Amino acid sequence: MTSNNKNKLLIAVLIILFAIFAFAILRKPKPKMRSLDNLTSQQPADNSHSLHDNSDKPMTLKEIVSKARNWSPSFQPWFSKPAPDFTITDINGNLHKLSDYKGKNVILVFWATWCGPCRVEIPHLIALRNILTEDQLQIIAISNENPALIKQFVNQNKLNYTVAAVDTRQLPEPFNKVTSIPASFYIDEQGSIKFATIGTTTLGYIKAILNAEQ
């Protein structure tokens, strides 16, 4: 075989190999985008933004803050102070008076349907509700959006905790001072504000804050 024929054969082999490689790449399935419609069927992501503590000893709030990712403490002057009382109506027409929940922990979550970080947090709140019953923990999510819009969102995404449409300006301080969302207030069994956060908190952090020592 002449040198010219060898070169032609080599080029032909390379073209065939390239065609096979390109075909394999094109046939590779694309990863599915995560849809909000499937929020409730997804487990909270296990990633670097989650807190994993395998010890039985509760962490202190200071220790938890030192590990914070995507959130920070807020409303610190209110820590250990009694939570001002208020009464709201949820999207199902049920009344909720904050002081009625003394004796159990309460998480007040300020959020909105259009808020991306709030949406990221939703599966973690759903998982929390599945872990702790209402006898152990009350979760109340508050948005100042249209009640019909909120109810549609809740039904579509199967939120399993209390949700209310409230004009937050009518709430007592500090709850009417929330300007960034998601924001959460952790109220202890004595009815005092134990902690508050701004930003997306994941299940591990939420559980740690609930169990934390002061």
Secondary structure, 3 states (H helix, E strand, C coil): CCHHHHHHHHHHHHHHHHHHHHHHHHHCCCCCCCCHHHHHHCCCCCCCCCCCCCCCCCCEHHHHHHCCCCEEECCHHHCCCECCCCEEEECCCCEEEHHHHCCCEEEEEECCCCCHHHHHHHHHHHHHHHHCCCCCEEEEEEECCCHHHHHHHHHHHCCCCEEEECCHHHCCCCHHHCCCCCEEEEECCCCEEEEEEEECCCHHHHHHHHHCEC
